[in-house]
Amino acid sequence: MPDAGVLRPGDAAADTCGHVLDHAREAFGRPLRLPALGALGLGLVHPHPDLARRTQLPVAAGRAALGYPGADTFAGHQTMMGADFSQVTVARLGEHLEEVTAALRAAGHRVEPLDGGPVLVVDGGVLVHDNLEADPGINWNASARLDDLDFDALLAVARTVRAVAPVARVIAVGGHADGPLPGFVRPGDGGTVGLDTPASGFYRNGGLQVRHLGAQLDHTRQLPELAARAGVPVTLVGKAADILACEAAVRRPAVPTADVLAHTLEAVRAPGEALVVANVQESDLAGHQRDPERYAQILEQVDAGLAALVALLDEPGDRLVVTGDHGNDPTIGHAHHTREYVPVLIHRPGAPGVELLPDAGSLADVGATAAAALGLDPAALANGTRIPEAGAV
């Protein structure tokens, strides 16, 4: 996107799709096999020698700007479902120490800065700090060793911080570390300071507990709730099951791509109309791990699943929308998300021919387009405008 290089100048060259394709050809000695994505029009919106430039499927293909600050999974999914993130800012904890400290003390907690810096020690055992695994200023964390206090106590601290935080997420993270947490605090990008969670041993030592506390949103004005109120069954698969709100939804959380695809296919095979929202997380994890070969392998696995979905969704009015919540270029030189346009590939049985769509200004437009396909009023969402299709009803 035009502002991709503001935080890190090198990110102006981010190209998740192109760089993974290029690396795969070099690493595997062959082009990446993505026939379904090619047929869905990926090569129309991202021309590349290894992607088909023509398709016989009735698809509408375009791309979308993210429509929210930074490049973040939580904000991306919420925006895609029709949330308005215009009031969410990108901010370092160090810029808000005074109000966070005041809120915690008003709630009865003891608060001290760690070594006089921009990390807070709460009740002697909880660190409140910048999240170093996302882009700087996107999320804050409240972290503690579960040997020192229980997760409910940690969660109480995180909720107090959430009440005054201007950022997309406050994440409560409890686990078993290799030593006292202050020993794993380090500077991050963009002037951030926080716990190096992977180095602490939290992810290795078992017993990890995590709770994502998102910015205050009107979930009744998001696509899952809108569909559920209209009597449309809703299924949330993969990470979508963890971060999207809908009391009536069937939830199928999963990380392995094979499980995500199996749950998705099962939900699509069920009789009647439905809204199914599925997230493939392992491609994102490969990006964080800076592993383009793994990323390529996951894409081929996903492509096979998409082929099965295309075969199932063959009735006029059926829709398959393939998109992303951000970029995550594994070759760019860091482990963070990248701020890129994302493809919007719509398989639409019964529609005439192939159509190139105008750029969508926000991922919320994807949610509005899906709402219209379900016969719902996109204006009932908090954000988003239906992407115009020629001949659309």
Rosetta blueprint (number, residue, H / E / L):
1 M L
2 P L
3 D L
4 A L
5 G L
6 V L
7 L L
8 R L
9 P H
10 G H
11 D H
12 A H
13 A H
14 A L
15 D L
16 T H
17 C H
18 G H
19 H H
20 V H
21 L H
22 D H
23 H H
24 A H
25 R H
26 E H
27 A H
28 F H
29 G L
30 R L
31 P L
32 L L
33 R L
34 L L
35 P H
36 A H
37 L H
38 G H
39 A H
40 L L
41 G L
42 L H
43 G H
44 L H
45 V H
46 H L
47 P L
48 H L
49 P L
50 D L
51 L L
52 A L
53 R L
54 R L
55 T L
56 Q L
57 L L
58 P L
59 V E
60 A E
61 A E
62 G E
63 R E
64 A E
65 A L
66 L L
67 G L
68 Y L
69 P L
70 G L
71 A L
72 D L
73 T H
74 F H
75 A H
76 G H
77 H H
78 Q H
79 T H
80 M H
81 M L
82 G L
83 A L
84 D L
85 F L
86 S L
87 Q L
88 V L
89 T L
90 V L
91 A L
92 R L
93 L H
94 G H
95 E H
96 H L
97 L H
98 E H
99 E H
100 V H
101 T H
102 A H
103 A H
104 L H
105 R H
106 A H
107 A L
108 G L
109 H L
110 R L
111 V E
112 E E
113 P E
114 L H
115 D H
116 G H
117 G L
118 P L
119 V L
120 L E
121 V E
122 V E
123 D L
124 G L
125 G L
126 V E
127 L E
128 V E
129 H E
130 D E
131 N L
132 L L
133 E L
134 A L
135 D L
136 P L
137 G L
138 I L
139 N E
140 W E
141 N E
142 A E
143 S E
144 A E
145 R E
146 L L
147 D L
148 D L
149 L L
150 D L
151 F H
152 D H
153 A H
154 L H
155 L H
156 A H
157 V H
158 A H
159 R H
160 T H
161 V H
162 R H
163 A H
164 V H
165 A L
166 P L
167 V L
168 A L
169 R E
170 V E
171 I E
172 A E
173 V E
174 G E
175 G E
176 H L
177 A L
178 D L
179 G L
180 P L
181 L H
182 P H
183 G H
184 F H
185 V E
186 R E
187 P E
188 G L
189 D H
190 G H
191 G H
192 T L
193 V E
194 G E
195 L E
196 D L
197 T H
198 P H
199 A H
200 S H
201 G L
202 F L
203 Y L
204 R L
205 N L
206 G L
207 G L
208 L L
209 Q E
210 V E
211 R E
212 H E
213 L E
214 G E
215 A L
216 Q L
217 L L
218 D L
219 H H
220 T H
221 R H
222 Q L
223 L H
224 P H
225 E H
226 L H
227 A H
228 A H
229 R H
230 A L
231 G L
232 V L
233 P L
234 V E
235 T E
236 L E
237 V E
238 G E
239 K L
240 A H
241 A H
242 D H
243 I H
244 L L
245 A L
246 C L
247 E L
248 A L
249 A L
250 V E
251 R E
252 R E
253 P L
254 A L
255 V L
256 P L
257 T H
258 A H
259 D H
260 V H
261 L H
262 A H
263 H H
264 T H
265 L H
266 E H
267 A H
268 V H
269 R H
270 A L
271 P L
272 G L
273 E L
274 A L
275 L E
276 V E
277 V E
278 A E
279 N E
280 V L
281 Q L
282 E H
283 S H
284 D H
285 L H
286 A H
287 G H
288 H H
289 Q L
290 R L
291 D L
292 P H
293 E H
294 R H
295 Y H
296 A H
297 Q H
298 I H
299 L H
300 E H
301 Q H
302 V H
303 D H
304 A H
305 G H
306 L H
307 A H
308 A H
309 L H
310 V H
311 A H
312 L H
313 L L
314 D L
315 E L
316 P L
317 G L
318 D L
319 R L
320 L E
321 V E
322 V E
323 T L
324 G L
325 D L
326 H L
327 G E
328 N L
329 D L
330 P L
331 T L
332 I L
333 G L
334 H L
335 A L
336 H L
337 H L
338 T E
339 R L
340 E L
341 Y L
342 V E
343 P E
344 V E
345 L E
346 I E
347 H E
348 R L
349 P L
350 G L
351 A L
352 P L
353 G L
354 V L
355 E E
356 L E
357 L L
358 P L
359 D L
360 A E
361 G L
362 S L
363 L L
364 A H
365 D H
366 V H
367 G H
368 A H
369 T H
370 A H
371 A H
372 A H
373 A H
374 L L
375 G L
376 L L
377 D L
378 P H
379 A H
380 A H
381 L L
382 A L
383 N L
384 G L
385 T L
386 R L
387 I L
388 P L
389 E L
390 A L
391 G L
392 A L
393 V L
